[in-house]
């Protein structure tokens, strides 16, 4: 449903201005969604500052750092893809889209291994081990899993959207004269990256 809403019904007869406006409106709703989660985080941090710091130290900062670098690189590649299609360099555009998709997969695989390690140590919502650590740490990890999981879902959607657009580029339906779909997918991807830029210090770097 999300992807359908981002793609016009007709490639041949579309309103580029309306498509851009629709994307910005959609991104606004996404900002509201994650802002609500950040507010919940702020309330929890104010109530359990010491426990949140203790819980943060249980996360693997190396996984978080690698994923940060992965997403920053992916933002660069999708931005370069727009520049490439403007210059009608279709092959380069496709390669840059594929690199972005590959980096999205790397992020998700990295997150899988990170969560597997945490779950293996009994740190996951609803576990007895987590409950024994106290309400502050439990609140931290409940928020962490939900917010990071929601973000991961957006990574999956974003990667899929870029793959769909890459297919349209390969078929000649998205060109140097009509690349709004690529612009919109890039905007969505930049938002996903921006959310992670906030998530990383909030959850991994509490002193």
Secondary structure by P-SEA (a helix, b strand, c coil): caaaaacccccccccaaaaaaaaaaaaaaaaaaaaaaaaaaaaaaaacaaaaaaaaaaccaaaaaaaaaaaaaaaaaaaaaaaaaaacaaaaaaaaaaaaaaaaaaaaaaaaaaaaaaaaaccccccaaaaaacaaaaaaaaaaaaaaaaaaaaaaaaaaaaaaaaaaaaaccccccccaaaaaaaaaaaaaaaaaaaaaaaccccc
